[in-house]
Amino acid sequence: MATNPLGQQSSSPTRYDAAVLYPIPRWPARSLLDIDKKILMYGIDHWHAYELSWLDKQGLPQVAIAEFFFNSNSENIIESKSLKLYLHSLNSERFADIAQVSALITRDLSAVSKSEVKVTIRNLDEIDPADRRAGRSIDAATLNEQADEPDAALLLTQSEKVDDEQLYSDLFRSNCPVTGQPDWASFEIRYSGSKIDESGLLTYLCSYRHHQDYHEQCAEHIFRDIWLQCQPQELRIGLNFLRRGGLDINVYRSTEPITSDSVNARLVRQ
């Protein structure tokens, strides 16, 4: 696709069309944050697709839920509305089985992202209920101040050391850089090192409430700020966004490699 469909009126394709997929290069946002120069970062972008449907060889509609795993080292992310349109283009296509659907999607997403993409498709009766998270909520902490834009100086540490602390918040909100629509997410962190002040962390997360950026870029901004400001020995963060247009995006960044079997299956709001 030559132009970003986000914010534009777009009709769903009636036939298979991989050309609707729109790539967004990762490097410009990382260049602005100096991430590639300062930080060794691993990660996975884990998508759920809830509106996947196609026809079997007899023309009977099939439905399933798909998971897409993009390595954070891929050259491009895929704009979510374009991915929704791409999946809609499969609705009237006939396939022999799930494996054939999976192979086609794997090929197309890998080509556009310029990386190897893992695709898992499961029937609805195979899906497990929502995950319960490890760790402790910080949402009862007191805000240190009201901040309108992300500021790493809001992040504070204490003299206490922790070997392995896991925290989460369900209060995260950012906004689409194109449409301005709110994007809601749950945040999770696992780290070791100097204890991160929970009021400061919650204040920092809430400062994204009016910030405009893509999901992946918000996560990398947070990862960078915590790594440089709090200087943990190890760090892993995740943003589990609520679904929009039948898709949800879950962004994980870590100082250690991440595998697809180490991420959340699905949270209760997803």
N, C-alpha and C positions, 0 to 999 in steps of 0.2 A: 504494500500500500504506500502510495507516494506521500500522503498527508496523514497527520495524526487525527483519528476519528473522534477523539475525546472532545466533548463540547459541541460536536456537530450532529446534525440530524442524519442518521444512517439507517437504511433499511437492511433487514437481515437477508443474507444471500439465500437464494432458493436452491442452489446447487453447490457442491463442494468447491471451495475457493481458498487455497492457502495464501493467495496474494493479499488477502485482507489483513494478515498479520503485520503489525507495525513495530519495528525495533526501535528501542531508545538506547543509545550508547551509555555505558556506565561511566566512562572515564571523565566526561566534563564535570560532573558533580564531585567526583573523587578528587579531581585536580583542584577544585575550589577549596576543599577541606584538607588538602595535602595528605590524604590518607595513604596513598601509595608510597609516599616518601618517608612517612614517619611510623607507620604501623604495619606489622605483619598481621594479617586478618584472614581468617577462614570463614566460610559461611555457606548456607543453603537458603534458597527461597522456595518455600513449600506452599504450593497452591492446592486448593480443593476446587473441583468443578462439579456443581450440583445439578446443572441443566444439560447433561450429556445425553443425547438420544440419537438413535439411528434406526434403520430398518434391517430386519434379517432378510434372508434370501427369498422368503415368501411375502415380504412386504409388511410383516408385523412389527410395529414400533417396539424398540427396546430402550430401556433407561438404565443408567448406572451412575455411580459417583467415581470421578477420576481424581488422582493425585499427580501433580507434576513437581519434580524436584530439579531446580536449576542451581548449578554451582555458582557461587558468587564471583568466580573468576571468569564467567562467560562474558563475551564482548558486549552483548546487549541484554537488556531486559525486554520483555514484551509488554506493550501497552495493554491494559486489562480489557478495555472495550473492544479492541481489535481481536483479542483472544475469544471474547464472548461471541463476536460475529463469526469467527472461524468455526467455533463449535456449533453454532447454529447452521452453518453451511453443510454440516454432516447429517442434518435431520432427515433428509429425504434420500440419503445414499444407502445402498444395500451392501451389507458385509456378511461374510460367512460366519464370523464369530468375533468374540471380544479381542482375541489376539490380532486379528486383522485391523480392527479399529485402533488398537494400541500401537501397532507398527506404523500406521500412517501418521498418527499424531506425534509419535516419537520422532519420525523423520522430519516432519514439518517444523516442530518446535526447535529441534536441534539445528536445523538449517538457519532459522531466523535468529536464534540466540547465539549462533556460532559456538556451540558447546554441546557436549553430550548430555541429553536430558533423560531422566528416568521417568517413565510413565507407568502408573498402576491404575487399573480399572477394575472395579468390583461391583457385583450385583448388590442391590439394597439389603438383602438378607444376610450379606457377609459383613456388613458394617458394624463395628463395635459402638457402644454408646460413648458419650463424651468423656474425655479424660478428666481425671482429677489431678490438679497440679501439686507438685512438691513445693515446700517452702511456706512462707508466711506473708500475709497481706500487709502492706504499709498504708492502706487507705484510711486508717484512723489517725495517722500522724497529723501534726499541726503544720500548716504551711508557714514557712518563715517569712514570706512576703508574696505580693502579687507581681508576677513578671509577665510581660506581654510577648517576649521573644526569648528563645533559648539562649542561655548564658551559662557557660561552663563554671563560672565563679559561684553559681548557686550550689554546686556539688561540694560537700564537705566530708572530711574524714575525722575519725576519733582516734585516740591513742590505743584503744583496744585492738588486738589482732584476731582475725577469724580464719579458721582453716578451710571452711566450706560453708558459706552462707547462701541461702536461696530465698529470694524475696519476689513479690509480684504486686502489681497494681492493675485494677480494672478501669482506671480513670483517664487513660490516655486518649487524647483527640488531636489530630492534625487536620489539614485541609488539602484538597486536591489543588495542585498548582494551576490547573487549567480551568476547572469549573468553580472552584471555591467551595465545593460541597464538603461537609465534614466526613472524616474517616475515623472511625472508632476502633480502638484496639485494647488488648490486655498486654501489659509489659511484664517480662520476667527477667531476672538476673541471677546468675550464680557466679560467685567469685571467692577468692581468697586474698588475704592481705589486710591492710588497715580497714577497720570497720567503717562502712559508708554510713554517714548520718542519714537516717530515714526521712526526717523532715526536709532536709536539703534535697534528697533524691526525689521526693514527691513534689516539692516545689519546682524542681527542674523539669520533671515530666509534665506537670501542668502548664509550664511555660510554652509548650508546643500547641496550646489550645487554639491559637490564631495563626500558627505557622503554616505556610503552604509549601509542600514538597511531596514527592512520590514516597510510597511506603519504604522502598529499599533505601532511599537516601535519608529518610528520617532515622532508620535503624543505624545506618553507618555514622551519622552525625552523633547519635547518642553513644555509640560504641567508642568513637574517637574521644568525645568529651570525658567520658568516665575513665578511659584508659590514661589519658594525659593528665587529668585533674586529680584523680584518686590514686593512680599508680598501683593498681592491684597486681598481685603476682600472676594470677590467672583470671580470665574474664570470659563470660558467655552471656549474651543478652538475646532476647527474642521479643518480637512484636507480633501478636496474633490478631490480625485485623478481622473485623466482621465482614460478612459477605456483602457484595454488591453485584448486581447483574449475574447472579448465580455463581460467583467466584469469591473465594477468600484467599488472602495472601498472608503467609506466615514467614517472617524474615528472621533468620538466625545468624548472628555473627559471634565469632569466638577466637581466642588466641590459640586454640587447638582445633585440629580437623574435626568436622562434623559429618556424620553419616546419616542417611535417610531414615534409619531405624532408631535414631536417638532423638527425634523431634516429637512434639505432641501430635496425637492423632486428630483430635478435635476438641475444642473447649465448649462449655455449655452455651455461650452466646453465639456460637457458630452453627 
